[in-house]
Amino acid sequence: MFLVYFAGELFSSKHLLGNAALANAIVKASSGKFNCVLPQTLEERETTAHAIRDKDIFTLIGCDLALFNFDGTELDSGTVAEFMFAKFADIPSLLLRTDFRRGGDQGEDQWNLMLSFYPRTRTLAANSMQIYKNALATGATPVQAADQLINQIADAAVKEFEKLVRLPPALPNELAEPVFQWLSTMPGFNSVESEQRVKAAFARKHGNQPEP
């Protein structure tokens, strides 16, 4: 089983429902091979903002892969920050865009070019409105069409994850330990436990990659 960090907006009911539905569909489509970790289930709003941020960071670094929802005319800033952390830690990443609106400053990816061209990163673009309308045209109800949309995106995401887990590490072995040492101190964690979580992720991953 591979743990997939599911990064995206989580500030409204549509975000929470959409994230949960897609995460569940990915688990089903992969027969449990790819298990999504949802930050919305981790965060405890009664704690401090610093502690929330720290938990998201060390949870991300501890995962095997990551999915980043890059929807919107302006990308969610927290999701962008998490994507960069994933790249610092050489985590295979899938950039998912289901928004049919165009954006960015380049021809292909619909976001700022500074977020493109990183190793061990793939992009999945799906026109969700078109998929939804196609389902309605077959006689599906709105709820059934939404289910078909989620399942189609999940199937495509699983195929991309299968490709990502087969990509060799970009981070050389001789640099892995100092990089993770830096990642355990660079964020300015609020507790020693958070630093230890990052170091534990290095111990688990280094030389012990899960088999595809």
Protein Blocks (a to p, Z undefined) as FASTA:
>chain_A
ZZddddddffbfklmmmmmmmmmmmmmmnnomaccddfklmpcfkbcfklmmmmmmmmmm
mpmbdcddfedjbdcfklmmmmmmmmmnopacddddfbfbdedjbfklgcdfklgoiahi
acddddfklmmmmmmmnopafklmmmmmmmmmmmmmmmmmmmmmmpccfbdfklmmmmmm
mmmmmnopabfklmmmmmmmmmmmnopaccZZ
